[in-house]
Amino acid sequence: MIGNASAQVPALATCTRSANLLACVDADGNAYSVNTVGNTLYLRGFEKAGQRYWAQTNSRFGQLTFFTGIASDGEAWVGYTRRVGWTTINRFSSSGGSSAKFTCSRITGC
């Protein structure tokens, strides 16, 4: 007997865009906005599951992007992304004890 298989497709976020600002809300009630000013990206959001607000700033210098963030529960994080050809080298660390270094390729993924 052959069983039926089905995949759940996540709902897409609903977004509004202006010249520099993108604001979105997804089906789970998470919300975020992205504002671009020159080589700096400002992200703000609300995480429904954790009931917390967060903000992150990304600053790009050539092939290197640094980011720092903070959440309303006090968690803070820092990291960077370095682009080398079609590969990115990524590293982050958070005050909650998480840290990682990983490499992603446009061809093979992360």
N, C-alpha and C positions, 0 to 999 in steps of 0.2 A: 504494500500500500504506500502510496506517495502522499506525504503530508503537505499542507499548505504553509508556505513561508511568507511572511510579510515584514516589511521594514517600516519603522516609524520615521516619518520625515519631519524634522523640526520646523516650527513655524518661523517665517522670516520676520524680522523687525520692521516696524513702520517708522519711516524716517522723513524728516523735513530738512530741506537744505537751503542755505542762503550762500552768499559769495564766499564767506570764510567759515561758516558754522554748519555742522551736521548734527542733528539731534534725533535720537531714536528711542523707541520703546519696543520691547519684544513681548511675545505672548505670555511670558512668565511674570511680567511686571518689572523687569529690569530696565533701567533707563540709562542712557549715556549721551554725552555730547562731545564733539571734537571740534576744536577751534584752531585754525592755522594762522600763525603770524610769522612771516619770514621762514626761518629754519626751525621754528619752535612749534611744537604741537601741544595743545592743552586739552587734556581729557578730564571729564568729570562724570560721575555716575552714581547710581543707586543700585545696590545689590539686594534684591528682594529676599532671597533665602536667608542671608545673614543680617538683613535689616540694617545695612550700613551704607553710608555715603563714602565716596572715595574721590581722590583727585590725583592725577599724574601729569608730569611735565616731561616731554621728550625734546631734547636739543640735539640737532644734527650738525656735525662738523665733518664735511666731506663724506667719507665712507663709514664714519663712526657716529653712533647715536647713543647718548646717555639718557637714562630716565630715572626719575625719582617719584615716589608716590607716598600718599598717606591716606589712611581710612579713619572714619569716625570712631572706631573702636580702639584707635591708638596704634594699629599696625603700620609700619613704614617699610618701604622697600627701595632698593637702588639696583641699577644694572646697566648693561650696555649691550649693543648689537654692533658687530663689525662685519661689513660686507667685503668679501673677497671673491671677485668674479661672480659666479652664480651661487655662491655659498655664503651663509651668514653664520657667524660664531656668536653665540648668545650666552650671557651670564647674568644671574640675578641673585640677590640675597634679601631676606626679609627679617624684620624684628621678631616675627612669629616662629623663626627657626628654619624656614625653608631656604634652600639655596640649590642652584643647579648651574651646570654648564652644558650646553648642547649645541650641535651643529645642524643646520638645515640646508638642503639643496633644493633649487627650483625643479630639479629633475626627480630626485628620490624622496623628497620631503624631509621630515625631521626624524 
